[in-house]
Amino acid sequence: MYPGDEAFLNSVRHEAIDNVKRLRNHPSIVLWCGNNEIDSAWAHYIENGGWGWKKDYNAEQRERIWADYEAIFHDLLPEVVEAYAPGTDYSAFLPYRIADRRRKTACSSV
């Protein structure tokens, strides 16, 4: 996972700004997606889910790791996209993960 200290977040912010500004006028950009595999790898909402990393951390460490993840993919990146590519949508998940989450939710509520 990623660190969540101020220096690292500032570095991520600057890199995101550079890339959004560079790519925002490309005709193929219709959705900015924030991450590729981290959500699947960690599986925050499933106690023993993911790729097995969570067992190496205590509850406090797990919460810190997830908070750092959210700071980047649920706070910082959507803010950058909104500021530098207004009107373009952002998702913290890849489209297949969105469909997967909906399917699991629909199945589990039956």
Backbone as XML, in Angstrom:
<?xml version="1.0"?>
<chain id="A" units="angstrom">
  <residue number="1" name="MET">
    <atom name="N" x="0.844" y="-1.170" z="0.000"/>
    <atom name="CA" x="0.000" y="0.000" z="0.000"/>
    <atom name="C" x="0.894" y="1.240" z="0.000"/>
  </residue>
  <residue number="2" name="TYR">
    <atom name="N" x="0.265" y="2.389" z="0.008"/>
    <atom name="CA" x="1.006" y="3.635" z="-0.111"/>
    <atom name="C" x="1.076" y="4.361" z="1.220"/>
  </residue>
  <residue number="3" name="PRO">
    <atom name="N" x="2.159" y="5.113" z="1.436"/>
    <atom name="CA" x="2.214" y="5.940" z="2.642"/>
    <atom name="C" x="1.201" y="7.075" z="2.536"/>
  </residue>
  <residue number="4" name="GLY">
    <atom name="N" x="0.831" y="7.645" z="3.655"/>
    <atom name="CA" x="-0.146" y="8.719" z="3.645"/>
    <atom name="C" x="0.375" y="10.011" z="4.235"/>
  </residue>
  <residue number="5" name="ASP">
    <atom name="N" x="1.700" y="10.123" z="4.360"/>
    <atom name="CA" x="2.261" y="11.342" z="4.936"/>
    <atom name="C" x="2.126" y="12.504" z="3.951"/>
  </residue>
  <residue number="6" name="GLU">
    <atom name="N" x="2.246" y="13.708" z="4.474"/>
    <atom name="CA" x="2.009" y="14.913" z="3.682"/>
    <atom name="C" x="2.942" y="15.011" z="2.471"/>
  </residue>
  <residue number="7" name="ALA">
    <atom name="N" x="4.206" y="14.664" z="2.650"/>
    <atom name="CA" x="5.161" y="14.749" z="1.540"/>
    <atom name="C" x="4.758" y="13.816" z="0.399"/>
  </residue>
  <residue number="8" name="PHE">
    <atom name="N" x="4.352" y="12.601" z="0.740"/>
    <atom name="CA" x="3.954" y="11.656" z="-0.300"/>
    <atom name="C" x="2.676" y="12.122" z="-0.993"/>
  </residue>
  <residue number="9" name="LEU">
    <atom name="N" x="1.693" y="12.576" z="-0.215"/>
    <atom name="CA" x="0.443" y="13.050" z="-0.812"/>
    <atom name="C" x="0.684" y="14.251" z="-1.729"/>
  </residue>
  <residue number="10" name="ASN">
    <atom name="N" x="1.588" y="15.144" z="-1.339"/>
    <atom name="CA" x="1.918" y="16.283" z="-2.207"/>
    <atom name="C" x="2.560" y="15.816" z="-3.507"/>
  </residue>
  <residue number="11" name="SER">
    <atom name="N" x="3.411" y="14.810" z="-3.414"/>
    <atom name="CA" x="4.032" y="14.244" z="-4.607"/>
    <atom name="C" x="2.975" y="13.639" z="-5.533"/>
  </residue>
  <residue number="12" name="VAL">
    <atom name="N" x="2.047" y="12.888" z="-4.959"/>
    <atom name="CA" x="0.961" y="12.293" z="-5.746"/>
    <atom name="C" x="0.116" y="13.392" z="-6.384"/>
  </residue>
  <residue number="13" name="ARG">
    <atom name="N" x="-0.196" y="14.422" z="-5.610"/>
    <atom name="CA" x="-1.008" y="15.532" z="-6.134"/>
    <atom name="C" x="-0.329" y="16.176" z="-7.350"/>
  </residue>
  <residue number="14" name="HIS">
    <atom name="N" x="0.959" y="16.476" z="-7.233"/>
    <atom name="CA" x="1.676" y="17.119" z="-8.344"/>
    <atom name="C" x="1.731" y="16.215" z="-9.574"/>
  </residue>
  <residue number="15" name="GLU">
    <atom name="N" x="1.977" y="14.931" z="-9.361"/>
    <atom name="CA" x="2.000" y="13.994" z="-10.488"/>
    <atom name="C" x="0.619" y="13.888" z="-11.138"/>
  </residue>
  <residue number="16" name="ALA">
    <atom name="N" x="-0.425" y="13.851" z="-10.318"/>
    <atom name="CA" x="-1.789" y="13.767" z="-10.854"/>
    <atom name="C" x="-2.137" y="15.027" z="-11.644"/>
  </residue>
  <residue number="17" name="ILE">
    <atom name="N" x="-1.793" y="16.184" z="-11.109"/>
    <atom name="CA" x="-2.061" y="17.439" z="-11.820"/>
    <atom name="C" x="-1.358" y="17.440" z="-13.173"/>
  </residue>
  <residue number="18" name="ASP">
    <atom name="N" x="-0.089" y="17.075" z="-13.174"/>
    <atom name="CA" x="0.663" y="17.041" z="-14.437"/>
    <atom name="C" x="-0.009" y="16.126" z="-15.456"/>
  </residue>
  <residue number="19" name="ASN">
    <atom name="N" x="-0.419" y="14.954" z="-15.012"/>
    <atom name="CA" x="-1.002" y="13.986" z="-15.947"/>
    <atom name="C" x="-2.404" y="14.371" z="-16.397"/>
  </residue>
  <residue number="20" name="VAL">
    <atom name="N" x="-3.213" y="14.900" z="-15.492"/>
    <atom name="CA" x="-4.559" y="15.325" z="-15.887"/>
    <atom name="C" x="-4.463" y="16.482" z="-16.880"/>
  </residue>
  <residue number="21" name="LYS">
    <atom name="N" x="-3.596" y="17.437" z="-16.607"/>
    <atom name="CA" x="-3.430" y="18.554" z="-17.538"/>
    <atom name="C" x="-2.919" y="18.073" z="-18.894"/>
  </residue>
  <residue number="22" name="ARG">
    <atom name="N" x="-2.039" y="17.106" z="-18.891"/>
    <atom name="CA" x="-1.463" y="16.582" z="-20.132"/>
    <atom name="C" x="-2.496" y="15.814" z="-20.954"/>
  </residue>
  <residue number="23" name="LEU">
    <atom name="N" x="-3.382" y="15.094" z="-20.284"/>
    <atom name="CA" x="-4.298" y="14.186" z="-20.985"/>
    <atom name="C" x="-5.742" y="14.677" z="-21.092"/>
  </residue>
  <residue number="24" name="ARG">
    <atom name="N" x="-6.107" y="15.720" z="-20.400"/>
    <atom name="CA" x="-7.519" y="16.117" z="-20.288"/>
    <atom name="C" x="-8.205" y="16.434" z="-21.607"/>
  </residue>
  <residue number="25" name="ASN">
    <atom name="N" x="-7.480" y="16.837" z="-22.614"/>
    <atom name="CA" x="-8.100" y="17.174" z="-23.901"/>
    <atom name="C" x="-8.088" y="16.023" z="-24.891"/>
  </residue>
  <residue number="26" name="HIS">
    <atom name="N" x="-7.620" y="14.883" z="-24.466"/>
    <atom name="CA" x="-7.601" y="13.717" z="-25.356"/>
    <atom name="C" x="-9.040" y="13.256" z="-25.580"/>
  </residue>
  <residue number="27" name="PRO">
    <atom name="N" x="-9.438" y="13.006" z="-26.827"/>
    <atom name="CA" x="-10.833" y="12.665" z="-27.108"/>
    <atom name="C" x="-11.294" y="11.335" z="-26.510"/>
  </residue>
  <residue number="28" name="SER">
    <atom name="N" x="-10.365" y="10.492" z="-26.105"/>
    <atom name="CA" x="-10.754" y="9.184" z="-25.559"/>
    <atom name="C" x="-10.974" y="9.195" z="-24.051"/>
  </residue>
  <residue number="29" name="ILE">
    <atom name="N" x="-10.661" y="10.291" z="-23.390"/>
    <atom name="CA" x="-10.833" y="10.338" z="-21.933"/>
    <atom name="C" x="-12.295" y="10.633" z="-21.617"/>
  </residue>
  <residue number="30" name="VAL">
    <atom name="N" x="-12.995" y="9.633" z="-21.137"/>
    <atom name="CA" x="-14.386" y="9.814" z="-20.720"/>
    <atom name="C" x="-14.558" y="9.499" z="-19.240"/>
  </residue>
  <residue number="31" name="LEU">
    <atom name="N" x="-13.587" y="8.810" z="-18.657"/>
    <atom name="CA" x="-13.643" y="8.442" z="-17.245"/>
    <atom name="C" x="-12.220" y="8.292" z="-16.732"/>
  </residue>
  <residue number="32" name="TRP">
    <atom name="N" x="-11.926" y="8.986" z="-15.642"/>
    <atom name="CA" x="-10.644" y="8.828" z="-14.970"/>
    <atom name="C" x="-10.831" y="7.766" z="-13.895"/>
  </residue>
  <residue number="33" name="CYS">
    <atom name="N" x="-9.995" y="6.746" z="-13.912"/>
    <atom name="CA" x="-10.075" y="5.678" z="-12.909"/>
    <atom name="C" x="-8.859" y="5.758" z="-12.000"/>
  </residue>
  <residue number="34" name="GLY">
    <atom name="N" x="-9.129" y="5.694" z="-10.711"/>
    <atom name="CA" x="-8.090" y="5.957" z="-9.729"/>
    <atom name="C" x="-7.133" y="4.844" z="-9.420"/>
  </residue>
  <residue number="35" name="ASN">
    <atom name="N" x="-7.542" y="3.610" z="-9.509"/>
    <atom name="CA" x="-6.582" y="2.562" z="-9.175"/>
    <atom name="C" x="-6.904" y="1.308" z="-9.950"/>
  </residue>
  <residue number="36" name="ASN">
    <atom name="N" x="-5.979" y="0.399" z="-9.925"/>
    <atom name="CA" x="-6.114" y="-0.798" z="-10.725"/>
    <atom name="C" x="-6.450" y="-1.999" z="-9.858"/>
  </residue>
  <residue number="37" name="GLU">
    <atom name="N" x="-5.595" y="-2.331" z="-8.907"/>
    <atom name="CA" x="-5.775" y="-3.578" z="-8.171"/>
    <atom name="C" x="-5.822" y="-3.418" z="-6.655"/>
  </residue>
  <residue number="38" name="ILE">
    <atom name="N" x="-5.582" y="-2.245" z="-6.147"/>
    <atom name="CA" x="-5.453" y="-2.099" z="-4.700"/>
    <atom name="C" x="-6.735" y="-2.471" z="-3.974"/>
  </residue>
  <residue number="39" name="ASP">
    <atom name="N" x="-7.867" y="-2.027" z="-4.493"/>
    <atom name="CA" x="-9.138" y="-2.351" z="-3.849"/>
    <atom name="C" x="-9.347" y="-3.862" z="-3.778"/>
  </residue>
  <residue number="40" name="SER">
    <atom name="N" x="-9.051" y="-4.555" z="-4.858"/>
    <atom name="CA" x="-9.180" y="-6.019" z="-4.871"/>
    <atom name="C" x="-8.152" y="-6.670" z="-3.959"/>
  </residue>
  <residue number="41" name="ALA">
    <atom name="N" x="-6.934" y="-6.158" z="-3.990"/>
    <atom name="CA" x="-5.849" y="-6.758" z="-3.210"/>
    <atom name="C" x="-6.094" y="-6.645" z="-1.715"/>
  </residue>
  <residue number="42" name="TRP">
    <atom name="N" x="-6.658" y="-5.532" z="-1.282"/>
    <atom name="CA" x="-6.858" y="-5.315" z="0.150"/>
    <atom name="C" x="-8.216" y="-5.819" z="0.613"/>
  </residue>
  <residue number="43" name="ALA">
    <atom name="N" x="-9.247" y="-5.668" z="-0.200"/>
    <atom name="CA" x="-10.609" y="-6.117" z="0.130"/>
    <atom name="C" x="-10.999" y="-5.693" z="1.542"/>
  </residue>
  <residue number="44" name="HIS">
    <atom name="N" x="-11.011" y="-4.388" z="1.767"/>
    <atom name="CA" x="-11.235" y="-3.810" z="3.098"/>
    <atom name="C" x="-12.499" y="-4.325" z="3.789"/>
  </residue>
  <residue number="45" name="TYR">
    <atom name="N" x="-13.560" y="-4.520" z="3.042"/>
    <atom name="CA" x="-14.837" y="-4.865" z="3.656"/>
    <atom name="C" x="-15.037" y="-6.360" z="3.872"/>
  </residue>
  <residue number="46" name="ILE">
    <atom name="N" x="-14.030" y="-7.149" z="3.536"/>
    <atom name="CA" x="-14.108" y="-8.597" z="3.740"/>
    <atom name="C" x="-12.987" y="-8.978" z="4.696"/>
  </residue>
  <residue number="47" name="GLU">
    <atom name="N" x="-13.328" y="-9.478" z="5.857"/>
    <atom name="CA" x="-12.340" y="-9.702" z="6.919"/>
    <atom name="C" x="-11.097" y="-10.442" z="6.449"/>
  </residue>
  <residue number="48" name="ASN">
    <atom name="N" x="-11.242" y="-11.555" z="5.811"/>
    <atom name="CA" x="-10.077" y="-12.315" z="5.359"/>
    <atom name="C" x="-9.978" y="-12.337" z="3.838"/>
  </residue>
  <residue number="49" name="GLY">
    <atom name="N" x="-10.525" y="-11.296" z="3.205"/>
    <atom name="CA" x="-10.503" y="-11.221" z="1.754"/>
    <atom name="C" x="-9.207" y="-10.639" z="1.230"/>
  </residue>
  <residue number="50" name="GLY">
    <atom name="N" x="-9.199" y="-10.402" z="-0.048"/>
    <atom name="CA" x="-8.017" y="-9.825" z="-0.678"/>
    <atom name="C" x="-6.961" y="-10.870" z="-0.960"/>
  </residue>
  <residue number="51" name="TRP">
    <atom name="N" x="-5.742" y="-10.409" z="-1.044"/>
    <atom name="CA" x="-4.633" y="-11.272" z="-1.432"/>
    <atom name="C" x="-3.840" y="-11.784" z="-0.239"/>
  </residue>
  <residue number="52" name="GLY">
    <atom name="N" x="-4.404" y="-11.684" z="0.971"/>
    <atom name="CA" x="-3.768" y="-12.249" z="2.147"/>
    <atom name="C" x="-2.848" y="-11.317" z="2.908"/>
  </residue>
  <residue number="53" name="TRP">
    <atom name="N" x="-2.746" y="-10.076" z="2.494"/>
    <atom name="CA" x="-1.836" y="-9.147" z="3.157"/>
    <atom name="C" x="-2.313" y="-8.741" z="4.539"/>
  </residue>
  <residue number="54" name="LYS">
    <atom name="N" x="-3.612" y="-8.661" z="4.737"/>
    <atom name="CA" x="-4.153" y="-8.105" z="5.980"/>
    <atom name="C" x="-3.743" y="-8.889" z="7.213"/>
  </residue>
  <residue number="55" name="LYS">
    <atom name="N" x="-3.518" y="-10.168" z="7.056"/>
    <atom name="CA" x="-3.179" y="-10.985" z="8.226"/>
    <atom name="C" x="-1.851" y="-10.561" z="8.855"/>
  </residue>
  <residue number="56" name="ASP">
    <atom name="N" x="-1.027" y="-9.824" z="8.111"/>
    <atom name="CA" x="0.267" y="-9.371" z="8.616"/>
    <atom name="C" x="0.171" y="-8.095" z="9.445"/>
  </residue>
  <residue number="57" name="TYR">
    <atom name="N" x="-1.041" y="-7.534" z="9.586"/>
    <atom name="CA" x="-1.214" y="-6.257" z="10.265"/>
    <atom name="C" x="-2.283" y="-6.355" z="11.341"/>
  </residue>
  <residue number="58" name="ASN">
    <atom name="N" x="-2.101" y="-5.583" z="12.416"/>
    <atom name="CA" x="-3.133" y="-5.538" z="13.453"/>
    <atom name="C" x="-4.236" y="-4.566" z="13.020"/>
  </residue>
  <residue number="59" name="ALA">
    <atom name="N" x="-5.294" y="-4.486" z="13.807"/>
    <atom name="CA" x="-6.465" y="-3.677" z="13.437"/>
    <atom name="C" x="-6.105" y="-2.205" z="13.254"/>
  </residue>
  <residue number="60" name="GLU">
    <atom name="N" x="-5.280" y="-1.674" z="14.135"/>
    <atom name="CA" x="-4.896" y="-0.260" z="14.031"/>
    <atom name="C" x="-4.103" y="0.000" z="12.743"/>
  </residue>
  <residue number="61" name="GLN">
    <atom name="N" x="-3.189" y="-0.888" z="12.415"/>
    <atom name="CA" x="-2.411" y="-0.740" z="11.188"/>
    <atom name="C" x="-3.303" y="-0.855" z="9.954"/>
  </residue>
  <residue number="62" name="ARG">
    <atom name="N" x="-4.250" y="-1.773" z="9.998"/>
    <atom name="CA" x="-5.176" y="-1.934" z="8.870"/>
    <atom name="C" x="-5.973" y="-0.659" z="8.635"/>
  </residue>
  <residue number="63" name="GLU">
    <atom name="N" x="-6.439" y="-0.044" z="9.703"/>
    <atom name="CA" x="-7.216" y="1.193" z="9.575"/>
    <atom name="C" x="-6.364" y="2.311" z="8.992"/>
  </residue>
  <residue number="64" name="ARG">
    <atom name="N" x="-5.102" y="2.403" z="9.421"/>
    <atom name="CA" x="-4.196" y="3.429" z="8.898"/>
    <atom name="C" x="-3.948" y="3.206" z="7.400"/>
  </residue>
  <residue number="65" name="ILE">
    <atom name="N" x="-3.707" y="1.964" z="7.027"/>
    <atom name="CA" x="-3.467" y="1.635" z="5.617"/>
    <atom name="C" x="-4.682" y="2.013" z="4.779"/>
  </residue>
  <residue number="66" name="TRP">
    <atom name="N" x="-5.883" y="1.670" z="5.265"/>
    <atom name="CA" x="-7.092" y="1.983" z="4.501"/>
    <atom name="C" x="-7.332" y="3.489" z="4.445"/>
  </residue>
  <residue number="67" name="ALA">
    <atom name="N" x="-7.064" y="4.193" z="5.524"/>
    <atom name="CA" x="-7.233" y="5.649" z="5.529"/>
    <atom name="C" x="-6.280" y="6.307" z="4.526"/>
  </residue>
  <residue number="68" name="ASP">
    <atom name="N" x="-5.053" y="5.812" z="4.449"/>
    <atom name="CA" x="-4.093" y="6.350" z="3.477"/>
    <atom name="C" x="-4.558" y="6.071" z="2.051"/>
  </residue>
  <residue number="69" name="TYR">
    <atom name="N" x="-5.089" y="4.879" z="1.826"/>
    <atom name="CA" x="-5.642" y="4.521" z="0.514"/>
    <atom name="C" x="-6.776" y="5.483" z="0.146"/>
  </residue>
  <residue number="70" name="GLU">
    <atom name="N" x="-7.696" y="5.702" z="1.074"/>
    <atom name="CA" x="-8.830" y="6.589" z="0.796"/>
    <atom name="C" x="-8.377" y="8.023" z="0.556"/>
  </residue>
  <residue number="71" name="ALA">
    <atom name="N" x="-7.350" y="8.463" z="1.278"/>
    <atom name="CA" x="-6.847" y="9.826" z="1.093"/>
    <atom name="C" x="-6.402" y="10.060" z="-0.347"/>
  </residue>
  <residue number="72" name="ILE">
    <atom name="N" x="-5.803" y="9.047" z="-0.944"/>
    <atom name="CA" x="-5.341" y="9.185" z="-2.329"/>
    <atom name="C" x="-6.484" y="8.987" z="-3.317"/>
  </residue>
  <residue number="73" name="PHE">
    <atom name="N" x="-7.146" y="7.845" z="-3.245"/>
    <atom name="CA" x="-8.065" y="7.437" z="-4.312"/>
    <atom name="C" x="-9.494" y="7.948" z="-4.152"/>
  </residue>
  <residue number="74" name="HIS">
    <atom name="N" x="-9.881" y="8.342" z="-2.940"/>
    <atom name="CA" x="-11.248" y="8.822" z="-2.726"/>
    <atom name="C" x="-11.305" y="10.317" z="-2.427"/>
  </residue>
  <residue number="75" name="ASP">
    <atom name="N" x="-10.169" y="10.916" z="-2.117"/>
    <atom name="CA" x="-10.142" y="12.348" z="-1.809"/>
    <atom name="C" x="-9.283" y="13.125" z="-2.805"/>
  </residue>
  <residue number="76" name="LEU">
    <atom name="N" x="-7.985" y="12.850" z="-2.802"/>
    <atom name="CA" x="-7.035" y="13.627" z="-3.581"/>
    <atom name="C" x="-7.280" y="13.543" z="-5.088"/>
  </residue>
  <residue number="77" name="LEU">
    <atom name="N" x="-7.333" y="12.352" z="-5.635"/>
    <atom name="CA" x="-7.483" y="12.211" z="-7.090"/>
    <atom name="C" x="-8.800" y="12.778" z="-7.620"/>
  </residue>
  <residue number="78" name="PRO">
    <atom name="N" x="-9.941" y="12.539" z="-6.954"/>
    <atom name="CA" x="-11.164" y="13.179" z="-7.467"/>
    <atom name="C" x="-11.096" y="14.706" z="-7.410"/>
  </residue>
  <residue number="79" name="GLU">
    <atom name="N" x="-10.425" y="15.248" z="-6.389"/>
    <atom name="CA" x="-10.269" y="16.704" z="-6.301"/>
    <atom name="C" x="-9.455" y="17.239" z="-7.477"/>
  </residue>
  <residue number="80" name="VAL">
    <atom name="N" x="-8.377" y="16.539" z="-7.819"/>
    <atom name="CA" x="-7.537" y="16.966" z="-8.943"/>
    <atom name="C" x="-8.321" y="16.897" z="-10.252"/>
  </residue>
  <residue number="81" name="VAL">
    <atom name="N" x="-9.033" y="15.812" z="-10.471"/>
    <atom name="CA" x="-9.820" y="15.684" z="-11.705"/>
    <atom name="C" x="-10.864" y="16.790" z="-11.783"/>
  </residue>
  <residue number="82" name="GLU">
    <atom name="N" x="-11.553" y="17.055" z="-10.699"/>
    <atom name="CA" x="-12.571" y="18.108" z="-10.696"/>
    <atom name="C" x="-11.951" y="19.474" z="-10.989"/>
  </residue>
  <residue number="83" name="ALA">
    <atom name="N" x="-10.782" y="19.740" z="-10.429"/>
    <atom name="CA" x="-10.139" y="21.041" z="-10.611"/>
    <atom name="C" x="-9.546" y="21.220" z="-12.007"/>
  </residue>
  <residue number="84" name="TYR">
    <atom name="N" x="-9.000" y="20.165" z="-12.587"/>
    <atom name="CA" x="-8.249" y="20.296" z="-13.837"/>
    <atom name="C" x="-8.932" y="19.670" z="-15.055"/>
  </residue>
  <residue number="85" name="ALA">
    <atom name="N" x="-10.004" y="18.934" z="-14.838"/>
    <atom name="CA" x="-10.782" y="18.373" z="-15.952"/>
    <atom name="C" x="-12.255" y="18.374" z="-15.564"/>
  </residue>
  <residue number="86" name="PRO">
    <atom name="N" x="-12.797" y="19.551" z="-15.227"/>
    <atom name="CA" x="-14.187" y="19.607" z="-14.778"/>
    <atom name="C" x="-15.131" y="19.039" z="-15.835"/>
  </residue>
  <residue number="87" name="GLY">
    <atom name="N" x="-16.135" y="18.343" z="-15.353"/>
    <atom name="CA" x="-17.104" y="17.741" z="-16.258"/>
    <atom name="C" x="-16.750" y="16.334" z="-16.689"/>
  </residue>
  <residue number="88" name="THR">
    <atom name="N" x="-15.555" y="15.875" z="-16.318"/>
    <atom name="CA" x="-15.157" y="14.501" z="-16.620"/>
    <atom name="C" x="-15.286" y="13.691" z="-15.340"/>
  </residue>
  <residue number="89" name="ASP">
    <atom name="N" x="-15.887" y="12.532" z="-15.435"/>
    <atom name="CA" x="-16.119" y="11.711" z="-14.246"/>
    <atom name="C" x="-14.848" y="11.028" z="-13.759"/>
  </residue>
  <residue number="90" name="TYR">
    <atom name="N" x="-14.840" y="10.751" z="-12.468"/>
    <atom name="CA" x="-13.751" y="10.025" z="-11.814"/>
    <atom name="C" x="-14.360" y="8.845" z="-11.064"/>
  </residue>
  <residue number="91" name="SER">
    <atom name="N" x="-13.680" y="7.723" z="-11.100"/>
    <atom name="CA" x="-14.075" y="6.559" z="-10.311"/>
    <atom name="C" x="-12.845" y="6.029" z="-9.594"/>
  </residue>
  <residue number="92" name="ALA">
    <atom name="N" x="-13.007" y="5.679" z="-8.329"/>
    <atom name="CA" x="-11.903" y="5.089" z="-7.568"/>
    <atom name="C" x="-11.708" y="3.625" z="-7.928"/>
  </residue>
  <residue number="93" name="PHE">
    <atom name="N" x="-12.535" y="3.104" z="-8.808"/>
    <atom name="CA" x="-12.472" y="1.700" z="-9.212"/>
    <atom name="C" x="-12.463" y="1.621" z="-10.732"/>
  </residue>
  <residue number="94" name="LEU">
    <atom name="N" x="-11.924" y="0.548" z="-11.261"/>
    <atom name="CA" x="-12.051" y="0.295" z="-12.690"/>
    <atom name="C" x="-13.492" y="-0.100" z="-12.986"/>
  </residue>
  <residue number="95" name="PRO">
    <atom name="N" x="-13.968" y="0.150" z="-14.190"/>
    <atom name="CA" x="-15.366" y="-0.179" z="-14.505"/>
    <atom name="C" x="-15.749" y="-1.620" z="-14.190"/>
  </residue>
  <residue number="96" name="TYR">
    <atom name="N" x="-14.861" y="-2.583" z="-14.414"/>
    <atom name="CA" x="-15.228" y="-3.964" z="-14.096"/>
    <atom name="C" x="-15.413" y="-4.152" z="-12.599"/>
  </residue>
  <residue number="97" name="ARG">
    <atom name="N" x="-14.698" y="-3.385" z="-11.775"/>
    <atom name="CA" x="-14.859" y="-3.481" z="-10.328"/>
    <atom name="C" x="-16.207" y="-2.896" z="-9.910"/>
  </residue>
  <residue number="98" name="ILE">
    <atom name="N" x="-16.662" y="-1.850" z="-10.586"/>
    <atom name="CA" x="-17.967" y="-1.270" z="-10.276"/>
    <atom name="C" x="-19.053" y="-2.306" z="-10.537"/>
  </residue>
  <residue number="99" name="ALA">
    <atom name="N" x="-18.995" y="-2.949" z="-11.692"/>
    <atom name="CA" x="-19.981" y="-3.984" z="-12.021"/>
    <atom name="C" x="-19.886" y="-5.146" z="-11.045"/>
  </residue>
  <residue number="100" name="ASP">
    <atom name="N" x="-18.679" y="-5.524" z="-10.670"/>
    <atom name="CA" x="-18.474" y="-6.620" z="-9.725"/>
    <atom name="C" x="-19.080" y="-6.273" z="-8.371"/>
  </residue>
  <residue number="101" name="ARG">
    <atom name="N" x="-18.878" y="-5.051" z="-7.904"/>
    <atom name="CA" x="-19.450" y="-4.625" z="-6.620"/>
    <atom name="C" x="-20.979" y="-4.645" z="-6.675"/>
  </residue>
  <residue number="102" name="ARG">
    <atom name="N" x="-21.545" y="-4.168" z="-7.775"/>
    <atom name="CA" x="-23.010" y="-4.164" z="-7.900"/>
    <atom name="C" x="-23.557" y="-5.582" z="-7.894"/>
  </residue>
  <residue number="103" name="ARG">
    <atom name="N" x="-22.895" y="-6.472" z="-8.600"/>
    <atom name="CA" x="-23.339" y="-7.861" z="-8.672"/>
    <atom name="C" x="-23.281" y="-8.508" z="-7.288"/>
  </residue>
  <residue number="104" name="LYS">
    <atom name="N" x="-22.199" y="-8.296" z="-6.567"/>
    <atom name="CA" x="-22.064" y="-8.883" z="-5.232"/>
    <atom name="C" x="-23.109" y="-8.319" z="-4.279"/>
  </residue>
  <residue number="105" name="THR">
    <atom name="N" x="-23.351" y="-7.008" z="-4.377"/>
    <atom name="CA" x="-24.351" y="-6.388" z="-3.515"/>
    <atom name="C" x="-25.735" y="-6.934" z="-3.835"/>
  </residue>
  <residue number="106" name="ALA">
    <atom name="N" x="-26.047" y="-7.024" z="-5.116"/>
    <atom name="CA" x="-27.361" y="-7.530" z="-5.519"/>
    <atom name="C" x="-27.539" y="-8.973" z="-5.073"/>
  </residue>
  <residue number="107" name="CYS">
    <atom name="N" x="-26.503" y="-9.773" z="-5.227"/>
    <atom name="CA" x="-26.600" y="-11.185" z="-4.845"/>
    <atom name="C" x="-26.713" y="-11.350" z="-3.339"/>
  </residue>
  <residue number="108" name="SER">
    <atom name="N" x="-25.981" y="-10.526" z="-2.596"/>
    <atom name="CA" x="-25.976" y="-10.704" z="-1.148"/>
    <atom name="C" x="-27.251" y="-10.180" z="-0.494"/>
  </residue>
  <residue number="109" name="SER">
    <atom name="N" x="-28.013" y="-9.338" z="-1.200"/>
    <atom name="CA" x="-29.223" y="-8.789" z="-0.600"/>
    <atom name="C" x="-30.457" y="-9.624" z="-0.907"/>
  </residue>
  <residue number="110" name="VAL">
    <atom name="N" x="-30.300" y="-10.680" z="-1.689"/>
    <atom name="CA" x="-31.434" y="-11.530" z="-2.057"/>
    <atom name="C" x="-31.737" y="-12.504" z="-0.941"/>
  </residue>
</chain>
